[in-house]
Amino acid sequence: MLKNRSFYIVLLTIGICCIGISIIFNDAMMKPVVGSLLGIGAGLIGMSLANLVMKQLELNNPALEKQSQIDFHDERNTMIRNRAKAKAGDITQWLIMAIAYITILISAPLWVTLAVVIVFLIYHFIGIYLINKYQKEM
Amino acid sequence: MKNKLEEIRKQRGIKQEELATALEVSRQTIGSLENGRYNPSILLAFKIALFFDKTIEEIFIYEEEKPC
């Protein structure tokens, strides 16, 4: 569901600041940081502008807002969304392992392989933590 | 689980959109319920039963799964 307008305005401001900083500090030494800031800034600006436009459309058309709220809270849609997220997570864990093997095959530095394996382990620890949490809650 | 939702809704002359609005669910959910593709939560089943002034058992028919 769409959040408050102020949330997206803050994101838009952060995005503009990221791009501004990347332009100001644009030199060869800072190239990786500048590239990351440009990417993050562009992403934030695009996402927040799209959501602000949607929010404006909903303000102009209350029926659309009501329908989008119903669609978001609809139990079937919620189930579909949760199932899709779970499936995407399952697929991603095997992709992470595939990346780990690729880093071995291309003789990447050891820290790269270890970092990928740590991400895989963190995924599983988060899964175990959430299973325990939900078992206590339900 | 089978249900008589479509039959009861048509008897009352209610459109899927109207039922969806009354129950605050999407029209697609009503369609899926009627086709038997989706089983409702107990809360939605109660809302549907209350809306039609019937019991859950009068709308939804539980069928035991046959062992393979």
gemmi code that builds the backbone of each chain (N, CA, C; Angstrom):
import gemmi

chains = {
    "A": [
        ("MET", (0.842, -1.190, 0.000), (0.000, 0.000, 0.000), (0.884, 1.250, 0.000)),
        ("LEU", (0.373, 2.304, -0.593), (1.162, 3.530, -0.660), (1.287, 4.179, 0.716)),
        ("LYS", (2.491, 4.656, 1.028), (2.712, 5.306, 2.308), (2.334, 6.782, 2.183)),
        ("ASN", (2.592, 7.548, 3.273), (2.288, 8.978, 3.274), (3.086, 9.713, 2.204)),
        ("ARG", (2.539, 10.855, 1.754), (3.248, 11.668, 0.749), (4.590, 12.126, 1.303)),
        ("SER", (4.584, 12.494, 2.621), (5.819, 13.019, 3.226), (6.953, 12.003, 3.153)),
        ("PHE", (6.613, 10.703, 3.267), (7.627, 9.638, 3.180), (8.317, 9.680, 1.817)),
        ("TYR", (7.507, 9.832, 0.765), (8.078, 9.847, -0.593), (8.816, 11.161, -0.876)),
        ("ILE", (8.338, 12.253, -0.251), (9.034, 13.536, -0.427), (10.424, 13.437, 0.216)),
        ("VAL", (10.508, 12.787, 1.390), (11.811, 12.591, 2.052), (12.711, 11.740, 1.150)),
        ("LEU", (12.151, 10.653, 0.583), (12.947, 9.787, -0.302), (13.427, 10.553, -1.532)),
        ("LEU", (12.534, 11.387, -2.076), (12.885, 12.194, -3.257), (14.032, 13.149, -2.922)),
        ("THR", (13.938, 13.768, -1.738), (14.992, 14.699, -1.302), (16.320, 13.950, -1.141)),
        ("ILE", (16.261, 12.751, -0.516), (17.493, 11.963, -0.336), (18.084, 11.621, -1.708)),
        ("GLY", (17.209, 11.242, -2.648), (17.664, 10.902, -4.002), (18.353, 12.076, -4.682)),
        ("ILE", (17.738, 13.261, -4.563), (18.331, 14.470, -5.172), (19.679, 14.775, -4.508)),
        ("CYS", (19.724, 14.622, -3.159), (20.986, 14.869, -2.424), (22.071, 13.894, -2.904)),
        ("CYS", (21.721, 12.620, -3.078), (22.697, 11.617, -3.536), (23.281, 12.029, -4.884)),
        ("ILE", (22.407, 12.438, -5.812), (22.883, 12.829, -7.142), (23.724, 14.104, -7.039)),
        ("GLY", (23.276, 15.057, -6.190), (24.030, 16.300, -5.986), (25.429, 16.015, -5.464)),
        ("ILE", (25.526, 15.153, -4.437), (26.834, 14.810, -3.847), (27.717, 14.121, -4.900)),
        ("SER", (27.091, 13.217, -5.696), (27.885, 12.487, -6.709), (28.441, 13.449, -7.765)),
        ("ILE", (27.693, 14.536, -8.057), (28.179, 15.524, -9.055), (29.311, 16.371, -8.440)),
        ("ILE", (29.112, 16.768, -7.165), (30.119, 17.619, -6.504), (31.456, 16.870, -6.344)),
        ("PHE", (31.380, 15.586, -5.891), (32.621, 14.833, -5.617), (33.012, 13.918, -6.781)),
        ("ASN", (32.744, 14.363, -7.986), (33.014, 13.511, -9.153), (34.498, 13.583, -9.555)),
        ("ASP", (35.307, 12.699, -8.982), (36.695, 12.591, -9.440), (37.100, 11.106, -9.478)),
        ("ALA", (38.257, 10.819, -10.038), (38.675, 9.436, -10.281), (38.787, 8.634, -8.984)),
        ("MET", (39.245, 9.273, -7.912), (39.444, 8.572, -6.628), (38.113, 8.065, -6.048)),
        ("MET", (37.071, 8.866, -6.245), (35.772, 8.567, -5.614), (34.818, 7.852, -6.584)),
        ("LYS", (35.359, 7.338, -7.687), (34.504, 6.797, -8.748), (33.495, 5.726, -8.255)),
        ("PRO", (33.930, 4.718, -7.459), (32.951, 3.707, -7.024), (31.837, 4.306, -6.170)),
        ("VAL", (32.215, 5.242, -5.269), (31.209, 5.867, -4.392), (30.253, 6.717, -5.226)),
        ("VAL", (30.829, 7.479, -6.168), (30.013, 8.349, -7.028), (29.017, 7.506, -7.838)),
        ("GLY", (29.498, 6.392, -8.374), (28.628, 5.493, -9.153), (27.488, 4.955, -8.309)),
        ("SER", (27.820, 4.525, -7.089), (26.786, 3.995, -6.185), (25.766, 5.068, -5.849)),
        ("LEU", (26.257, 6.278, -5.532), (25.343, 7.372, -5.171), (24.416, 7.732, -6.326)),
        ("LEU", (24.993, 7.727, -7.542), (24.163, 8.029, -8.733), (23.064, 6.984, -8.884)),
        ("GLY", (23.433, 5.723, -8.726), (22.464, 4.625, -8.852), (21.375, 4.731, -7.804)),
        ("ILE", (21.802, 4.918, -6.544), (20.824, 5.011, -5.439), (19.916, 6.231, -5.654)),
        ("GLY", (20.536, 7.357, -6.012), (19.779, 8.596, -6.224), (18.740, 8.444, -7.327)),
        ("ALA", (19.167, 7.878, -8.464), (18.238, 7.705, -9.591), (17.090, 6.776, -9.202)),
        ("GLY", (17.425, 5.700, -8.493), (16.399, 4.747, -8.048), (15.398, 5.406, -7.120)),
        ("LEU", (15.906, 6.146, -6.143), (15.018, 6.804, -5.171), (14.123, 7.834, -5.842)),
        ("ILE", (14.712, 8.627, -6.767), (13.918, 9.657, -7.461), (12.811, 8.999, -8.292)),
        ("GLY", (13.163, 7.956, -9.034), (12.170, 7.273, -9.875), (11.049, 6.689, -9.039)),
        ("MET", (11.425, 5.971, -7.967), (10.420, 5.311, -7.139), (9.511, 6.330, -6.448)),
        ("SER", (10.128, 7.383, -5.855), (9.308, 8.338, -5.114), (8.419, 9.161, -6.046)),
        ("LEU", (8.924, 9.515, -7.237), (8.077, 10.276, -8.188), (6.881, 9.440, -8.625)),
        ("ALA", (7.133, 8.157, -8.946), (6.035, 7.273, -9.378), (4.989, 7.153, -8.280)),
        ("ASN", (5.439, 6.988, -7.029), (4.490, 6.849, -5.922), (3.761, 8.151, -5.630)),
        ("LEU", (4.460, 9.289, -5.788), (3.798, 10.587, -5.571), (2.711, 10.811, -6.621)),
        ("VAL", (2.986, 10.432, -7.864), (1.976, 10.563, -8.934), (0.769, 9.689, -8.609)),
        ("MET", (1.034, 8.450, -8.161), (-0.069, 7.543, -7.794), (-0.885, 8.118, -6.642)),
        ("LYS", (-0.169, 8.698, -5.661), (-0.830, 9.287, -4.489), (-1.730, 10.448, -4.931)),
        ("GLN", (-1.237, 11.268, -5.882), (-2.003, 12.398, -6.391), (-3.254, 11.904, -7.128)),
        ("LEU", (-3.083, 10.845, -7.928), (-4.230, 10.264, -8.645), (-5.290, 9.781, -7.661)),
        ("GLU", (-4.823, 9.158, -6.575), (-5.756, 8.664, -5.559), (-6.470, 9.816, -4.852)),
        ("LEU", (-5.735, 10.915, -4.623), (-6.356, 12.088, -3.978), (-7.446, 12.678, -4.857)),
        ("ASN", (-7.186, 12.700, -6.183), (-8.169, 13.252, -7.121), (-9.356, 12.311, -7.315)),
        ("ASN", (-9.139, 11.030, -7.030), (-10.199, 10.053, -7.251), (-10.332, 9.154, -6.010)),
        ("PRO", (-11.180, 9.555, -5.026), (-11.293, 8.773, -3.780), (-11.709, 7.320, -4.017)),
        ("ALA", (-12.505, 7.083, -5.085), (-12.944, 5.698, -5.371), (-11.742, 4.817, -5.696)),
        ("LEU", (-10.779, 5.410, -6.419), (-9.563, 4.673, -6.776), (-8.761, 4.326, -5.519)),
        ("GLU", (-8.711, 5.289, -4.584), (-7.985, 5.062, -3.331), (-8.643, 3.936, -2.535)),
        ("LYS", (-9.980, 3.994, -2.450), (-10.734, 2.970, -1.705), (-10.472, 1.593, -2.333)),
        ("GLN", (-10.520, 1.544, -3.686), (-10.317, 0.269, -4.377), (-8.903, -0.262, -4.165)),
        ("SER", (-7.924, 0.655, -4.188), (-6.541, 0.193, -4.015), (-6.322, -0.296, -2.585)),
        ("GLN", (-7.034, 0.310, -1.613), (-6.943, -0.175, -0.225), (-7.584, -1.555, -0.097)),
        ("ILE", (-8.754, -1.725, -0.752), (-9.430, -3.030, -0.712), (-8.523, -4.082, -1.349)),
        ("ASP", (-7.953, -3.747, -2.512), (-7.076, -4.703, -3.210), (-5.864, -5.071, -2.360)),
        ("PHE", (-5.326, -4.082, -1.623), (-4.137, -4.355, -0.816), (-4.479, -5.254, 0.365)),
        ("HIS", (-5.609, -4.984, 1.020), (-5.963, -5.748, 2.224), (-6.713, -7.035, 1.899)),
        ("ASP", (-7.096, -7.234, 0.643), (-7.828, -8.431, 0.241), (-7.033, -9.675, 0.642)),
        ("GLU", (-7.709, -10.618, 1.328), (-6.962, -11.771, 1.885), (-6.355, -12.660, 0.798)),
        ("ARG", (-7.047, -12.767, -0.348), (-6.493, -13.596, -1.420), (-5.238, -12.935, -2.010)),
        ("ASN", (-5.330, -11.614, -2.211), (-4.163, -10.887, -2.723), (-2.992, -10.979, -1.744)),
        ("THR", (-3.299, -10.877, -0.440), (-2.248, -10.973, 0.585), (-1.590, -12.347, 0.527)),
        ("MET", (-2.429, -13.392, 0.378), (-1.887, -14.756, 0.318), (-1.013, -14.932, -0.931)),
        ("ILE", (-1.497, -14.407, -2.061), (-0.732, -14.514, -3.311), (0.608, -13.793, -3.165)),
        ("ARG", (0.557, -12.584, -2.581), (1.774, -11.785, -2.393), (2.774, -12.521, -1.504)),
        ("ASN", (2.275, -13.072, -0.371), (3.174, -13.768, 0.558), (3.752, -15.030, -0.072)),
        ("ARG", (2.911, -15.737, -0.839), (3.395, -16.968, -1.485), (4.454, -16.636, -2.534)),
        ("ALA", (4.207, -15.560, -3.289), (5.170, -15.148, -4.322), (6.498, -14.736, -3.686)),
        ("LYS", (6.415, -13.997, -2.555), (7.641, -13.567, -1.871), (8.408, -14.780, -1.356)),
        ("ALA", (7.690, -15.735, -0.783), (8.345, -16.935, -0.247), (9.032, -17.712, -1.367)),
        ("LYS", (8.342, -17.854, -2.499), (8.901, -18.600, -3.632), (10.130, -17.864, -4.185)),
        ("ALA", (9.999, -16.524, -4.285), (11.128, -15.730, -4.791), (12.333, -15.878, -3.862)),
        ("GLY", (12.070, -15.909, -2.537), (13.138, -16.096, -1.558), (13.808, -17.446, -1.721)),
        ("ASP", (12.990, -18.501, -1.931), (13.530, -19.856, -2.126), (14.437, -19.913, -3.350)),
        ("ILE", (13.952, -19.303, -4.433), (14.735, -19.321, -5.682), (16.031, -18.528, -5.492)),
        ("THR", (15.911, -17.385, -4.792), (17.084, -16.531, -4.592), (18.181, -17.249, -3.815)),
        ("GLN", (17.785, -18.067, -2.812), (18.824, -18.746, -2.013), (19.668, -19.659, -2.890)),
        ("TRP", (19.032, -20.325, -3.870), (19.813, -21.217, -4.748), (20.639, -20.407, -5.747)),
        ("LEU", (20.120, -19.246, -6.134), (20.900, -18.360, -7.011), (22.156, -17.869, -6.282)),
        ("ILE", (21.990, -17.591, -4.975), (23.143, -17.136, -4.184), (24.208, -18.235, -4.145)),
        ("MET", (23.752, -19.482, -3.959), (24.721, -20.593, -3.945), (25.381, -20.753, -5.320)),
        ("ALA", (24.585, -20.558, -6.385), (25.145, -20.656, -7.747), (26.226, -19.589, -7.934)),
        ("ILE", (25.962, -18.385, -7.412), (26.957, -17.305, -7.512), (28.222, -17.695, -6.746)),
        ("ALA", (28.032, -18.327, -5.577), (29.198, -18.766, -4.782), (30.061, -19.732, -5.602)),
        ("TYR", (29.417, -20.697, -6.299), (30.181, -21.661, -7.123), (30.874, -20.944, -8.285)),
        ("ILE", (30.164, -19.967, -8.875), (30.755, -19.227, -9.999), (32.013, -18.481, -9.531)),
        ("THR", (31.933, -17.896, -8.321), (33.115, -17.171, -7.811), (34.297, -18.128, -7.631)),
        ("ILE", (34.010, -19.403, -7.277), (35.093, -20.390, -7.152), (35.653, -20.717, -8.540)),
        ("LEU", (34.714, -20.925, -9.501), (35.133, -21.308, -10.868), (35.977, -20.219, -11.539)),
        ("ILE", (35.634, -18.971, -11.287), (36.393, -17.885, -11.940), (37.583, -17.433, -11.092)),
        ("SER", (37.877, -18.218, -10.039), (39.007, -17.929, -9.143), (38.955, -16.502, -8.580)),
        ("ALA", (37.785, -16.151, -8.134), (37.624, -14.832, -7.500), (38.313, -14.855, -6.134)),
        ("PRO", (38.666, -13.699, -5.578), (39.290, -13.701, -4.247), (38.421, -14.437, -3.227)),
        ("LEU", (39.089, -15.046, -2.253), (38.385, -15.877, -1.251), (37.307, -15.092, -0.505)),
        ("TRP", (37.598, -13.805, -0.228), (36.632, -13.016, 0.542), (35.309, -12.856, -0.201)),
        ("VAL", (35.370, -12.860, -1.546), (34.128, -12.722, -2.334), (33.261, -13.974, -2.131)),
        ("THR", (33.894, -15.154, -2.250), (33.169, -16.419, -2.056), (32.619, -16.484, -0.628)),
        ("LEU", (33.454, -16.125, 0.331), (33.007, -16.177, 1.733), (31.842, -15.221, 1.978)),
        ("ALA", (31.912, -14.030, 1.370), (30.828, -13.053, 1.540), (29.511, -13.621, 1.006)),
        ("VAL", (29.575, -14.282, -0.144), (28.357, -14.856, -0.732), (27.824, -15.986, 0.158)),
        ("VAL", (28.732, -16.829, 0.664), (28.303, -17.932, 1.536), (27.707, -17.369, 2.835)),
        ("ILE", (28.282, -16.285, 3.350), (27.739, -15.669, 4.575), (26.317, -15.148, 4.323)),
        ("VAL", (26.088, -14.570, 3.133), (24.729, -14.103, 2.786), (23.764, -15.292, 2.800)),
        ("PHE", (24.213, -16.429, 2.226), (23.398, -17.657, 2.192), (23.078, -18.103, 3.630)),
        ("LEU", (24.088, -18.084, 4.508), (23.883, -18.506, 5.899), (22.951, -17.541, 6.632)),
        ("ILE", (23.139, -16.238, 6.381), (22.273, -15.237, 7.036), (20.811, -15.479, 6.637)),
        ("TYR", (20.604, -15.792, 5.345), (19.246, -16.088, 4.851), (18.625, -17.209, 5.693)),
        ("HIS", (19.421, -18.273, 5.924), (18.901, -19.409, 6.684), (18.687, -19.065, 8.155)),
        ("PHE", (19.600, -18.288, 8.741), (19.424, -17.900, 10.152), (18.180, -17.034, 10.318)),
        ("ILE", (17.964, -16.117, 9.374), (16.750, -15.274, 9.440), (15.508, -16.165, 9.341)),
        ("GLY", (15.565, -17.154, 8.438), (14.448, -18.090, 8.274), (14.150, -18.828, 9.572)),
        ("ILE", (15.197, -19.360, 10.240), (15.016, -20.105, 11.496), (14.465, -19.176, 12.582)),
        ("TYR", (15.003, -17.947, 12.645), (14.546, -16.976, 13.648), (13.057, -16.668, 13.445)),
        ("LEU", (12.661, -16.451, 12.173), (11.257, -16.093, 11.905), (10.319, -17.265, 12.180)),
        ("ILE", (10.778, -18.506, 11.875), (9.937, -19.680, 12.168), (9.681, -19.751, 13.676)),
        ("ASN", (10.738, -19.582, 14.474), (10.590, -19.620, 15.942), (9.681, -18.504, 16.433)),
        ("LYS", (9.877, -17.306, 15.853), (9.073, -16.142, 16.267), (7.588, -16.397, 15.988)),
        ("TYR", (7.282, -16.862, 14.767), (5.875, -17.079, 14.401), (5.267, -18.239, 15.180)),
        ("GLN", (6.107, -19.256, 15.539), (5.577, -20.375, 16.329), (5.168, -19.898, 17.717)),
        ("LYS", (5.888, -18.915, 18.256), (5.519, -18.371, 19.573), (4.273, -17.488, 19.462)),
        ("GLU", (4.171, -16.767, 18.342), (3.043, -15.837, 18.158), (1.727, -16.560, 17.873)),
        ("MET", (1.802, -17.669, 17.120), (0.556, -18.331, 16.676), (0.248, -19.579, 17.507)),
    ],
    "B": [
        ("MET", (-13.138, -27.954, -0.975), (-14.391, -27.470, -0.391), (-15.251, -26.865, -1.499)),
        ("LYS", (-16.505, -27.317, -1.535), (-17.429, -26.739, -2.519), (-18.214, -25.614, -1.853)),
        ("ASN", (-18.872, -24.809, -2.681), (-19.734, -23.777, -2.088), (-20.878, -23.415, -3.031)),
        ("LYS", (-21.899, -22.822, -2.428), (-23.088, -22.436, -3.197), (-23.146, -20.921, -3.373)),
        ("LEU", (-21.987, -20.301, -3.300), (-21.935, -18.835, -3.308), (-22.567, -18.242, -4.569)),
        ("GLU", (-22.175, -18.784, -5.726), (-22.679, -18.244, -7.000), (-24.201, -18.393, -7.077)),
        ("GLU", (-24.658, -19.569, -6.667), (-26.100, -19.869, -6.703), (-26.875, -18.891, -5.798)),
        ("ILE", (-26.386, -18.729, -4.571), (-27.070, -17.847, -3.611), (-27.009, -16.394, -4.081)),
        ("ARG", (-25.838, -15.993, -4.600), (-25.684, -14.608, -5.067), (-26.656, -14.309, -6.211)),
        ("LYS", (-26.754, -15.269, -7.145), (-27.658, -15.054, -8.293), (-29.124, -15.051, -7.867)),
        ("GLN", (-29.441, -15.897, -6.872), (-30.819, -15.920, -6.345), (-31.210, -14.551, -5.800)),
        ("ARG", (-30.227, -13.891, -5.157), (-30.485, -12.580, -4.562), (-30.343, -11.440, -5.581)),
        ("GLY", (-29.915, -11.771, -6.779), (-29.753, -10.752, -7.823), (-28.644, -9.753, -7.537)),
        ("ILE", (-27.569, -10.265, -6.936), (-26.439, -9.391, -6.604), (-25.300, -9.648, -7.575)),
        ("LYS", (-24.660, -8.557, -8.032), (-23.511, -8.701, -8.934), (-22.251, -9.002, -8.107)),
        ("GLN", (-21.267, -9.616, -8.778), (-19.997, -9.916, -8.094), (-19.380, -8.648, -7.510)),
        ("GLU", (-19.431, -7.560, -8.286), (-18.834, -6.287, -7.853), (-19.504, -5.775, -6.573)),
        ("GLU", (-20.843, -5.904, -6.539), (-21.594, -5.423, -5.368), (-21.246, -6.251, -4.130)),
        ("LEU", (-21.156, -7.572, -4.322), (-20.810, -8.449, -3.202), (-19.385, -8.139, -2.713)),
        ("ALA", (-18.485, -7.941, -3.679), (-17.085, -7.633, -3.337), (-17.015, -6.343, -2.529)),
        ("THR", (-17.771, -5.328, -2.956), (-17.763, -4.042, -2.243), (-18.321, -4.214, -0.826)),
        ("ALA", (-19.406, -4.973, -0.711), (-20.028, -5.173, 0.608), (-19.092, -5.919, 1.554)),
        ("LEU", (-18.338, -6.873, 1.009), (-17.446, -7.691, 1.854), (-16.044, -7.086, 1.968)),
        ("GLU", (-15.819, -5.995, 1.247), (-14.500, -5.322, 1.212), (-13.386, -6.270, 0.765)),
        ("VAL", (-13.677, -7.001, -0.303), (-12.651, -7.829, -0.947), (-12.652, -7.475, -2.433)),
        ("SER", (-11.672, -7.997, -3.173), (-11.640, -7.690, -4.601), (-12.652, -8.560, -5.359)),
        ("ARG", (-13.064, -8.084, -6.548), (-14.011, -8.855, -7.352), (-13.408, -10.202, -7.749)),
        ("GLN", (-12.084, -10.201, -7.971), (-11.400, -11.441, -8.354), (-11.519, -12.500, -7.259)),
        ("THR", (-11.522, -12.046, -6.007), (-11.655, -12.998, -4.887), (-13.023, -13.673, -4.931)),
        ("ILE", (-14.057, -12.884, -5.232), (-15.409, -13.459, -5.336), (-15.428, -14.486, -6.477)),
        ("GLY", (-14.840, -14.114, -7.607), (-14.785, -15.030, -8.753), (-14.061, -16.317, -8.405)),
        ("SER", (-12.926, -16.193, -7.713), (-12.146, -17.383, -7.338), (-12.904, -18.256, -6.339)),
        ("LEU", (-13.623, -17.601, -5.418), (-14.419, -18.365, -4.445), (-15.503, -19.163, -5.174)),
        ("GLU", (-16.170, -18.479, -6.110), (-17.268, -19.145, -6.829), (-16.772, -20.306, -7.692)),
        ("ASN", (-15.577, -20.127, -8.252), (-15.017, -21.206, -9.089), (-14.404, -22.331, -8.266)),
        ("GLY", (-14.284, -22.126, -6.968), (-13.693, -23.148, -6.103), (-12.174, -23.160, -6.151)),
        ("ARG", (-11.587, -22.103, -6.750), (-10.122, -22.060, -6.827), (-9.514, -21.588, -5.515)),
        ("TYR", (-10.315, -20.904, -4.699), (-9.796, -20.334, -3.454), (-10.773, -20.612, -2.314)),
        ("ASN", (-10.220, -21.094, -1.195), (-11.041, -21.305, 0.004), (-10.869, -20.102, 0.925)),
        ("PRO", (-11.977, -19.543, 1.416), (-11.853, -18.309, 2.224), (-11.327, -18.601, 3.626)),
        ("SER", (-10.824, -17.552, 4.268), (-10.458, -17.675, 5.680), (-11.760, -17.802, 6.462)),
        ("ILE", (-11.639, -18.213, 7.718), (-12.845, -18.371, 8.540), (-13.546, -17.015, 8.707)),
        ("LEU", (-12.759, -15.933, 8.769), (-13.342, -14.588, 8.921), (-14.184, -14.213, 7.708)),
        ("LEU", (-13.617, -14.464, 6.514), (-14.365, -14.126, 5.292), (-15.593, -15.026, 5.155)),
        ("ALA", (-15.447, -16.299, 5.550), (-16.592, -17.216, 5.488), (-17.718, -16.701, 6.384)),
        ("PHE", (-17.370, -16.208, 7.583), (-18.380, -15.649, 8.489), (-19.012, -14.395, 7.890)),
        ("LYS", (-18.170, -13.533, 7.278), (-18.699, -12.301, 6.671), (-19.700, -12.628, 5.568)),
        ("ILE", (-19.342, -13.642, 4.747), (-20.235, -14.038, 3.648), (-21.544, -14.586, 4.219)),
        ("ALA", (-21.424, -15.450, 5.239), (-22.620, -16.046, 5.847), (-23.513, -14.969, 6.453)),
        ("LEU", (-22.884, -14.001, 7.139), (-23.658, -12.912, 7.751), (-24.339, -12.064, 6.686)),
        ("PHE", (-23.619, -11.817, 5.584), (-24.165, -10.991, 4.509), (-25.433, -11.616, 3.933)),
        ("PHE", (-25.409, -12.938, 3.737), (-26.569, -13.619, 3.152), (-27.548, -14.114, 4.216)),
        ("ASP", (-27.250, -13.799, 5.482), (-28.088, -14.226, 6.602), (-28.279, -15.746, 6.602)),
        ("LYS", (-27.176, -16.452, 6.430), (-27.192, -17.915, 6.436), (-26.067, -18.408, 7.331)),
        ("THR", (-26.035, -19.724, 7.585), (-24.903, -20.278, 8.334), (-23.791, -20.624, 7.340)),
        ("ILE", (-22.579, -20.763, 7.861), (-21.446, -21.110, 6.988), (-21.726, -22.435, 6.277)),
        ("GLU", (-22.299, -23.402, 7.022), (-22.553, -24.733, 6.437), (-23.564, -24.686, 5.294)),
        ("GLU", (-24.434, -23.674, 5.310), (-25.419, -23.562, 4.230), (-24.771, -23.050, 2.938)),
        ("ILE", (-23.615, -22.443, 3.059), (-22.932, -21.894, 1.872), (-21.744, -22.766, 1.469)),
        ("PHE", (-20.951, -23.170, 2.461), (-19.730, -23.937, 2.169), (-19.915, -25.399, 2.567)),
        ("ILE", (-19.533, -26.278, 1.662), (-19.694, -27.715, 1.917), (-18.311, -28.351, 2.045)),
        ("TYR", (-18.050, -28.858, 3.244), (-16.742, -29.481, 3.483), (-16.723, -30.900, 2.923)),
        ("GLU", (-15.699, -31.186, 2.153), (-15.540, -32.554, 1.618), (-14.222, -33.109, 2.117)),
        ("GLU", (-14.292, -34.270, 2.785), (-13.046, -34.874, 3.285), (-12.194, -35.321, 2.126)),
        ("GLU", (-10.887, -35.077, 2.255), (-9.978, -35.501, 1.176), (-9.840, -37.008, 1.191)),
        ("LYS", (-9.923, -37.599, -0.027), (-9.789, -39.060, -0.103), (-8.314, -39.440, 0.001)),
        ("PRO", (-7.985, -40.516, 0.793), (-6.575, -40.930, 0.855), (-6.092, -41.463, -0.485)),
        ("CYS", (-4.842, -41.189, -0.819), (-4.314, -41.630, -2.121), (-4.150, -43.144, -2.173)),
    ],
}
model = gemmi.Model(1)
for chain_id, residues in chains.items():
    chain = gemmi.Chain(chain_id)
    for i, (resn, *xyz) in enumerate(residues, 1):
        res = gemmi.Residue()
        res.name, res.seqid = resn, gemmi.SeqId(i, " ")
        for name, pos in zip(("N", "CA", "C"), xyz):
            atom = gemmi.Atom()
            atom.name, atom.element = name, gemmi.Element(name[0])
            atom.pos, atom.b_iso = gemmi.Position(*pos), 0.0
            res.add_atom(atom)
        chain.add_residue(res)
    model.add_chain(chain)
structure = gemmi.Structure()
structure.add_model(model)
structure.setup_entities()
